Amino acid sequence: MPSKYKLTYFDFKARAELTRLMFALGGQEFEDYRFAREDWPKEKPKTPFGWVPVLTVDGKSYCDSMAVAKYIAREFGNGGKNSLQMLEIDQVTGIIVDTLDALGKLLFAPEDQKEELKKKTYGETLPKYLQALEKILTNNGTGFFVGNSITVADVAVFDAAEKIDESLLSKYPKVKANISKVASNDRIKAYIAKRKNTPFLIPCSENDSCVNRTMPTYKLRYFNAKGLGEVSRLLFAIAGQEYEDVRYTPETWPTEKPNTPLGQVPVLEIDGKPYSQSTAIARYLARTFGYYGKGDLQALEVDQVLGIVQDVITTMIKAYYEKDESRKAQFTKENKEEKFPMYMGMFEKLLKNNNANGYFVGDSITLADLYVFDLYEKVKSDVNLDDYPLVKKCIDHVGSNEKIKAWVEKRPVTEH
């Protein structure tokens, strides 16, 4: 009985396209399962190791993009006829892996380093790899990298070439001619004519398996309290992303304050570079991990909730820091009797407008829900959730999420 194949990856080319091309060249049907970048947090737990692409053969899953592509190539007669040809293929695909790594580093380089890295990549690194490919083609003498027909080596070069500037490729005529041979193959041509028109690569910060690069390292610096840092911690938790949770005490803060960009916390460090402003940090993490909605309109819906949350926090801060006890009591009373009910009513209305499903945006947890979940912990002594059933439903959605629940159970117990 023929095997059943399923390839799981993002809805763009990148590391999965070589395998798709090998299925096409082999004339083999397969399930091409693609998901949007923002759906990655939901898809990640389904993968064997937390990255993609994943090839499933008769229900069993396998990872590593090049290993998967070579397997499909061998299965359908394009992976080398003997061990020596397989070695020759590995030689070429090794060069391609290095080429893609160099392009990935360039794509994700910090803006202030990009120009210099681009000069090195196109002036030294890529020419070195292309010259090696040119030499292999010269030595083989058939127009193909291995033997006298298309193998996965040729298709790997064809696939990677899409990301290399034409002005550089034109300097290597044998490589260019080889690319043309692959493009003129009837099965490859038919696949390209009908394949989805997606970019070679979409920068995918949520998970670097898009380009198989190393994940950035995160460090969140804040006081040993929930305060303005907890939403970011909730985002790390729900995304399953490791980070260093650095917590200051009133005693250590004076020493640490000069080490912050703006003399305040929270501070998020990404690969050692610090960034400030709690809402900016939370928005970045939500976008990166796929919790900022699907598209600009849903992001707007998230932002309108965050605007209300900020208004609530402002009223709380006003009362908290008031030194005059009579005015403090007045502000506290106004918040409980007037302002909190007004803002909670706004939340209730937004939730009702979203089909009363218990989410502010779409049908799953976003940054908006996490903010309201965190906010409720700050105001729950002054708010009766029974008066706001949809807000309660939203908070229950977040609180019952397994990763959020695990974080809440293990996080340090703090007063605020």
RODO-2510 file (C-alpha; in nm, 4 decimals, decimal comma):
residues 416
     n   res          X          Y          Z
     1     m     0,0000     0,0000     0,0000
     2     p     0,1483     0,3400    -0,0984
     3     s     0,2598     0,5652     0,1820
     4     k     0,0644     0,8804     0,2731
     5     y     0,2662     1,1995     0,3025
     6     k     0,1904     1,5258     0,4798
     7     l     0,4211     1,8267     0,4856
     8     t     0,3574     2,0851     0,7582
     9     y     0,5010     2,4356     0,7319
    10     f     0,4240     2,8064     0,7221
    11     d     0,2436     2,9478     0,4195
    12     f     0,5585     3,0495     0,2344
    13     k     0,8568     2,8855     0,0651
    14     a     1,1728     2,9017     0,2805
    15     r     1,2799     2,5664     0,4253
    16     a     0,9836     2,3633     0,2996
    17     e     0,9910     2,4524    -0,0663
    18     l     1,2717     2,2144    -0,1563
    19     t     1,0642     1,9227    -0,0291
    20     r     0,7597     2,0471    -0,2213
    21     l     0,9737     2,0633    -0,5336
    22     m     1,0994     1,7101    -0,4743
    23     f     0,7429     1,5830    -0,4429
    24     a     0,6673     1,7600    -0,7721
    25     l     0,9742     1,6165    -0,9453
    26     g     0,8869     1,2694    -0,8185
    27     g     0,5262     1,3014    -0,9360
    28     q     0,4063     1,2197    -0,5874
    29     e     0,0877     1,3551    -0,4295
    30     f     0,1062     1,4792    -0,0723
    31     e    -0,0885     1,6923     0,1739
    32     d     0,0638     2,0393     0,1693
    33     y    -0,0517     2,1667     0,5092
    34     r     0,0241     2,5358     0,5534
    35     f    -0,0551     2,7629     0,8439
    36     a    -0,0316     3,1372     0,8995
    37     r     0,2515     3,2861     1,1021
    38     e     0,0131     3,3991     1,3760
    39     d    -0,1110     3,0387     1,4171
    40     w     0,2349     2,9103     1,5075
    41     p     0,1743     2,9077     1,8861
    42     k    -0,1149     2,6657     1,8284
    43     e     0,0792     2,4499     1,5814
    44     k     0,4098     2,4350     1,7683
    45     p     0,3000     2,1838     2,0374
    46     k     0,1926     1,9423     1,7628
    47     t     0,5471     1,9161     1,6238
    48     p     0,8041     1,6626     1,7507
    49     f     1,0693     1,9168     1,8518
    50     g     0,8979     2,2549     1,8318
    51     w     1,0080     2,3446     1,4799
    52     v     0,9069     2,2991     1,1194
    53     p     0,9006     2,1751     0,8482
    54     v     0,7639     1,8401     0,9575
    55     l     0,7138     1,5474     0,7207
    56     t     0,4558     1,2904     0,8300
    57     v     0,4815     0,9492     0,6634
    58     d     0,1936     0,7142     0,7393
    59     g     0,1262     0,9005     1,0629
    60     k     0,4847     0,9188     1,1895
    61     s     0,6555     1,2606     1,1935
    62     y     1,0111     1,3572     1,1001
    63     c     1,2007     1,6875     1,1134
    64     d     1,4989     1,8707     0,9573
    65     s     1,4316     2,0325     0,6236
    66     m     1,7276     1,8985     0,4269
    67     a     1,6968     1,5462     0,5673
    68     v     1,3291     1,5409     0,4700
    69     a     1,3975     1,6686     0,1179
    70     k     1,6703     1,4102     0,0627
    71     y     1,4442     1,1308     0,1842
    72     i     1,1730     1,2263    -0,0648
    73     a     1,4383     1,2533    -0,3352
    74     r     1,5637     0,9011    -0,2653
    75     e     1,2118     0,7594    -0,2469
    76     f     1,1291     0,8797    -0,5975
    77     g     1,4573     0,8308    -0,7778
    78     n     1,6257     1,1697    -0,7452
    79     g     1,8528     1,1106    -0,4478
    80     g     2,1562     0,9462    -0,6101
    81     k     2,2068     0,5992    -0,7538
    82     n     2,4722     0,4821    -0,5102
    83     s     2,6636     0,5867    -0,1981
    84     l     2,9188     0,7878    -0,3955
    85     q     2,6488     0,9903    -0,5704
    86     m     2,4821     1,0482    -0,2355
    87     l     2,8127     1,1879    -0,1094
    88     e     2,8258     1,4188    -0,4118
    89     i     2,4708     1,5336    -0,3370
    90     d     2,5587     1,5951     0,0278
    91     q     2,8546     1,8047    -0,0841
    92     v     2,6253     2,0365    -0,2811
    93     t     2,3450     2,0522    -0,0266
    94     g     2,6004     2,1326     0,2432
    95     i     2,7019     2,4384     0,0427
    96     i     2,3350     2,5327     0,0069
    97     v     2,2753     2,5069     0,3818
    98     d     2,5685     2,7435     0,4369
    99     t     2,4310     2,9757     0,1693
   100     l     2,0868     2,9882     0,3300
   101     d     2,2387     3,0468     0,6727
   102     a     2,4324     3,3441     0,5360
   103     l     2,1176     3,4867     0,3749
   104     g     1,9212     3,4318     0,6954
   105     k     2,1805     3,6184     0,9027
   106     l     2,1640     3,9065     0,6573
   107     l     1,7846     3,9163     0,6627
   108     f     1,7618     3,9265     1,0419
   109     a     2,0665     4,1442     1,1100
   110     p     2,0116     4,4618     1,3152
   111     e     1,9527     4,7603     1,0891
   112     d     2,2732     4,9326     1,1962
   113     q     2,4768     4,6263     1,0888
   114     k     2,2878     4,5318     0,7737
   115     e     2,4771     4,7404     0,5202
   116     e     2,8176     4,6188     0,6307
   117     l     2,7000     4,2564     0,6479
   118     k     2,5422     4,2827     0,3020
   119     k     2,8750     4,3938     0,1551
   120     k     3,0512     4,0975     0,3116
   121     t     2,7766     3,8509     0,2174
   122     y     2,7642     3,9549    -0,1486
   123     g     3,1295     4,0450    -0,1760
   124     e     3,2849     3,7420    -0,0076
   125     t     3,0532     3,4750     0,1341
   126     l     2,8137     3,4061    -0,1538
   127     p     3,0831     3,4339    -0,4255
   128     k     3,2836     3,1702    -0,2368
   129     y     2,9893     2,9293    -0,2362
   130     l     2,8886     3,0009    -0,5970
   131     q     3,2450     2,9514    -0,7138
   132     a     3,2486     2,6115    -0,5449
   133     l     2,9238     2,5166    -0,7213
   134     e     3,0645     2,6377    -1,0537
   135     k     3,3698     2,4188    -1,0032
   136     i     3,1627     2,1097    -0,9230
   137     l     2,9599     2,1579    -1,2420
   138     t     3,2779     2,2040    -1,4424
   139     n     3,4276     1,8846    -1,3041
   140     n     3,1112     1,6805    -1,3662
   141     g     3,0775     1,8089    -1,7220
   142     t     2,7127     1,7133    -1,7746
   143     g     2,5385     2,0330    -1,6736
   144     f     2,4152     1,8570    -1,3589
   145     f     2,5825     1,8397    -1,0198
   146     v     2,5613     1,4607    -0,9945
   147     g     2,5545     1,2134    -1,2820
   148     n     2,3689     1,3162    -1,5964
   149     s     2,0189     1,3959    -1,4667
   150     i     1,8397     1,6112    -1,2122
   151     t     1,8879     1,5220    -0,8468
   152     v     1,8008     1,6940    -0,5232
   153     a     2,1359     1,8742    -0,5505
   154     d     2,0237     2,0615    -0,8630
   155     v     1,6821     2,1397    -0,7181
   156     a     1,8381     2,2675    -0,3934
   157     v     2,0498     2,5143    -0,5904
   158     f     1,7475     2,6131    -0,8002
   159     d     1,5425     2,6764    -0,4866
   160     a     1,8123     2,8796    -0,3086
   161     a     1,8856     3,0878    -0,6203
   162     e     1,5485     3,2614    -0,5881
   163     k     1,6886     3,4525    -0,2911
   164     i     2,0158     3,5581    -0,4575
   165     d     2,0447     3,8749    -0,6646
   166     e     2,0503     3,8085    -1,0379
   167     s     2,3505     4,0382    -1,0811
   168     l     2,5596     3,7998    -0,8711
   169     l     2,4260     3,4786    -1,0256
   170     s     2,5049     3,6016    -1,3757
   171     k     2,8765     3,5799    -1,2956
   172     y     2,8523     3,2007    -1,2739
   173     p     2,7326     3,0752    -1,6154
   174     k     2,7355     2,7052    -1,5349
   175     v     2,5265     2,7585    -1,2230
   176     k     2,2870     2,9737    -1,4273
   177     a     2,2617     2,7049    -1,6944
   178     n     2,1946     2,4396    -1,4302
   179     i     1,9153     2,6516    -1,2818
   180     s     1,7619     2,6806    -1,6289
   181     k     1,7717     2,3019    -1,6696
   182     v     1,5735     2,2549    -1,3492
   183     a     1,3264     2,5283    -1,4447
   184     s     1,2602     2,3620    -1,7808
   185     n     1,1774     2,0225    -1,6302
   186     d     0,8118     1,9535    -1,7138
   187     r     0,7101     1,8542    -1,3613
   188     i     0,8944     2,1407    -1,1957
   189     k     0,7503     2,3823    -1,4500
   190     a     0,3970     2,2538    -1,3869
   191     y     0,4379     2,2847    -1,0113
   192     i     0,5714     2,6403    -1,0324
   193     a     0,2872     2,7419    -1,2615
   194     k     0,0253     2,6319    -1,0099
   195     r     0,1964     2,6849    -0,6722
   196     k     0,0772     2,9521    -0,4349
   197     n     0,2333     3,2903    -0,4937
   198     t     0,4046     3,3398    -0,1588
   199     p     0,7349     3,5087    -0,0692
   200     f     1,0504     3,3023    -0,0388
   201     l     1,0628     3,3995     0,3252
   202     i     0,8570     3,6081     0,5643
   203     p     1,0568     3,7315     0,8645
   204     c     0,9119     3,5158     1,1375
   205     s     1,0260     3,6270     1,4783
   206     e     0,7805     3,4057     1,6675
   207     n     0,9835     3,1015     1,5780
   208     d     1,3127     3,1025     1,3950
   209     s     1,2524     2,7624     1,2408
   210     c     1,1408     2,9710     0,9423
   211     v     1,5096     2,9940     0,8602
   212     n     1,6468     2,7453     1,1138
   213     r     1,8391     3,0231     1,2863
   214     t     1,9066     3,0411     1,6585
   215     m     1,6261     3,1823     1,8705
   216     p     1,6999     3,5170     2,0297
   217     t     1,7655     3,5135     2,4021
   218     y     1,5286     3,7126     2,6222
   219     k     1,5765     3,8693     2,9631
   220     l     1,2947     4,0580     3,1370
   221     r     1,4031     4,2910     3,4155
   222     y     1,1445     4,4184     3,6619
   223     f     1,0626     4,4388     4,0312
   224     n     0,9605     4,1315     4,2274
   225     a     0,5966     4,2181     4,1632
   226     k     0,3354     4,1777     3,8924
   227     g     0,2805     4,5448     3,8187
   228     l     0,3750     4,6543     3,4692
   229     g     0,5807     4,3433     3,3966
   230     e     0,3251     4,0676     3,4386
   231     v     0,1591     4,0879     3,0963
   232     s     0,4970     4,0249     2,9348
   233     r     0,5504     3,7275     3,1657
   234     l     0,2061     3,5962     3,0673
   235     l     0,3045     3,6253     2,7010
   236     f     0,6241     3,4303     2,7589
   237     a     0,4197     3,1683     2,9427
   238     i     0,1453     3,1229     2,6847
   239     a     0,3994     3,1124     2,4013
   240     g     0,6101     2,8514     2,5820
   241     q     0,9137     3,0748     2,5349
   242     e     1,2048     3,0552     2,7757
   243     y     1,3443     3,3785     2,9177
   244     e     1,5383     3,5042     3,2189
   245     d     1,3007     3,6549     3,4729
   246     v     1,5200     3,9045     3,6618
   247     r     1,3488     4,0606     3,9646
   248     y     1,4691     4,3606     4,1642
   249     t     1,3970     4,4453     4,5262
   250     p     1,3728     4,7972     4,6693
   251     e     1,7214     4,7401     4,8085
   252     t     1,8828     4,6402     4,4768
   253     w     1,6968     4,8929     4,2561
   254     p     1,9195     5,1986     4,3247
   255     t     2,2210     5,0010     4,2067
   256     e     2,0420     4,8631     3,8998
   257     k     1,8629     5,1828     3,7925
   258     p     2,1664     5,3338     3,6111
   259     n     2,1875     5,0121     3,4044
   260     t     1,8473     5,0736     3,2432
   261     p     1,7985     5,2749     2,9202
   262     l     1,5539     5,5261     3,0726
   263     g     1,6000     5,4785     3,4455
   264     q     1,2849     5,2696     3,4715
   265     v     1,1550     4,9151     3,4369
   266     p     1,0392     4,6846     3,2885
   267     v     1,3298     4,6362     3,0509
   268     l     1,3347     4,3626     2,7884
   269     e     1,6748     4,2492     2,6658
   270     i     1,6839     4,0801     2,3252
   271     d     2,0213     3,9205     2,2590
   272     g     2,1658     4,1601     2,5144
   273     k     2,0151     4,4814     2,3747
   274     p     1,7761     4,6560     2,6196
   275     y     1,4358     4,8069     2,5390
   276     s     1,1970     4,9973     2,7666
   277     q     0,8272     5,0871     2,8041
   278     s     0,5958     4,8154     2,9317
   279     t     0,3270     4,8434     2,6634
   280     a     0,5820     4,8595     2,3825
   281     i     0,7471     4,5455     2,5173
   282     a     0,4161     4,3605     2,5492
   283     r     0,3118     4,4608     2,1982
   284     y     0,6448     4,3406     2,0572
   285     l     0,6184     4,0049     2,2300
   286     a     0,2550     3,9657     2,1229
   287     r     0,3439     4,0334     1,7592
   288     t     0,6447     3,8024     1,7809
   289     f     0,4557     3,5155     1,9412
   290     g     0,1360     3,5513     1,7375
   291     y    -0,1020     3,7111     1,9899
   292     y    -0,1672     4,0466     1,8231
   293     g    -0,4524     3,9401     1,5986
   294     k    -0,4570     3,8406     1,2348
   295     g    -0,3998     4,1467     1,0232
   296     d    -0,4108     4,5219     1,0815
   297     l    -0,7823     4,5376     1,1601
   298     q    -0,7592     4,2840     1,4405
   299     a    -0,4486     4,4628     1,5705
   300     l    -0,6626     4,7771     1,5879
   301     e    -0,9215     4,5841     1,7895
   302     v    -0,6477     4,4744     2,0299
   303     d    -0,5200     4,8307     2,0626
   304     q    -0,8614     4,9726     2,1509
   305     v    -0,8808     4,7331     2,4462
   306     l    -0,5282     4,8302     2,5528
   307     g    -0,6333     5,1949     2,5423
   308     i    -0,9139     5,1291     2,7901
   309     v    -0,6801     4,9271     3,0122
   310     q    -0,4395     5,2197     3,0180
   311     d    -0,7221     5,4526     3,1243
   312     v    -0,8067     5,2193     3,4117
   313     i    -0,4437     5,2041     3,5227
   314     t    -0,4196     5,5834     3,5091
   315     t    -0,7180     5,6199     3,7433
   316     m    -0,5686     5,3628     3,9793
   317     i    -0,2305     5,5359     3,9859
   318     k    -0,3957     5,8707     4,0573
   319     a    -0,5616     5,7293     4,3676
   320     y    -0,2612     5,5225     4,4758
   321     y    -0,0124     5,8099     4,4770
   322     e    -0,2427     6,0774     4,6213
   323     k    -0,0885     6,1931     4,9498
   324     d    -0,3882     6,3835     5,0829
   325     e    -0,5913     6,1171     5,2625
   326     s    -0,9295     6,2805     5,2026
   327     r    -0,8649     6,3211     4,8304
   328     k    -0,7276     5,9665     4,8171
   329     a    -1,0500     5,8359     4,9704
   330     q    -1,2536     6,0419     4,7229
   331     f    -1,0604     5,9092     4,4218
   332     t    -1,0888     5,5519     4,5501
   333     k    -1,4637     5,5902     4,5943
   334     e    -1,5045     5,7401     4,2445
   335     n    -1,3074     5,4566     4,0927
   336     k    -1,5162     5,1874     4,2597
   337     e    -1,8557     5,3466     4,2062
   338     e    -1,8158     5,5269     3,8744
   339     k    -1,5013     5,4750     3,6719
   340     f    -1,4443     5,1019     3,7105
   341     p    -1,8084     5,0224     3,6227
   342     m    -1,7821     5,2514     3,3202
   343     y    -1,4670     5,0824     3,1909
   344     m    -1,5895     4,7314     3,2661
   345     g    -1,9062     4,8191     3,0735
   346     m    -1,6883     4,9146     2,7784
   347     f    -1,5155     4,5766     2,7951
   348     e    -1,8514     4,4025     2,8150
   349     k    -1,9757     4,5868     2,5060
   350     l    -1,6652     4,5020     2,3023
   351     l    -1,6957     4,1362     2,3986
   352     k    -2,0631     4,1342     2,3035
   353     n    -1,9775     4,2860     1,9653
   354     n    -1,7324     3,9993     1,9057
   355     n    -2,0094     3,7383     1,9041
   356     a    -2,0089     3,7175     2,2846
   357     n    -1,7587     3,4323     2,2594
   358     g    -1,5462     3,5467     2,5496
   359     y    -1,2613     3,6828     2,3394
   360     f    -1,2027     4,0454     2,2489
   361     v    -1,0636     3,9638     1,9048
   362     g    -1,1403     3,6668     1,6825
   363     d    -1,1915     3,3335     1,8528
   364     s    -0,8727     3,2868     2,0529
   365     i    -0,6603     3,4565     2,3175
   366     t    -0,4834     3,7764     2,2155
   367     l    -0,2882     4,0440     2,3986
   368     a    -0,6207     4,2159     2,4720
   369     d    -0,7485     3,9203     2,6748
   370     l    -0,4188     3,8881     2,8624
   371     y    -0,4236     4,2555     2,9588
   372     v    -0,7781     4,2338     3,0940
   373     f    -0,6937     3,9109     3,2782
   374     d    -0,3997     4,0863     3,4442
   375     l    -0,6007     4,4034     3,5078
   376     y    -0,8751     4,2139     3,6884
   377     e    -0,6260     4,0889     3,9459
   378     k    -0,5495     4,4534     4,0249
   379     v    -0,9125     4,5665     4,0609
   380     k    -1,0991     4,2545     4,1717
   381     s    -1,1603     4,3873     4,5227
   382     d    -1,3620     4,6702     4,3644
   383     v    -1,5338     4,4837     4,0795
   384     n    -1,8101     4,2252     4,0941
   385     l    -1,7655     4,0031     3,7897
   386     d    -2,1207     3,8765     3,8170
   387     d    -2,2225     4,2140     3,6753
   388     y    -2,0057     4,1542     3,3683
   389     p    -2,0628     3,7946     3,2509
   390     l    -1,8680     3,8306     2,9254
   391     v    -1,5685     3,9809     3,1023
   392     k    -1,5847     3,6868     3,3429
   393     k    -1,5987     3,4500     3,0457
   394     c    -1,2918     3,6152     2,8955
   395     i    -1,0972     3,5928     3,2218
   396     d    -1,1988     3,2271     3,2568
   397     h    -1,0719     3,1571     2,9032
   398     v    -0,7309     3,2962     2,9900
   399     g    -0,7172     3,1446     3,3368
   400     s    -0,8042     2,7973     3,2090
   401     n    -0,5331     2,7986     2,9435
   402     e    -0,2933     2,5220     3,0507
   403     k     0,0227     2,7284     3,0075
   404     i    -0,1223     3,0323     3,1823
   405     k    -0,2546     2,8125     3,4623
   406     a     0,0885     2,6516     3,5061
   407     w     0,2554     2,9933     3,5234
   408     v     0,0045     3,1335     3,7745
   409     e     0,0560     2,8308     3,9986
   410     k     0,4350     2,8531     4,0003
   411     r     0,5020     3,2286     3,9821
   412     p     0,6362     3,4038     4,2925
   413     v     0,3671     3,5167     4,5318
   414     t     0,3823     3,8958     4,5533
   415     e     0,1605     4,1646     4,7019
   416     h     0,1160     4,3602     4,3787
***
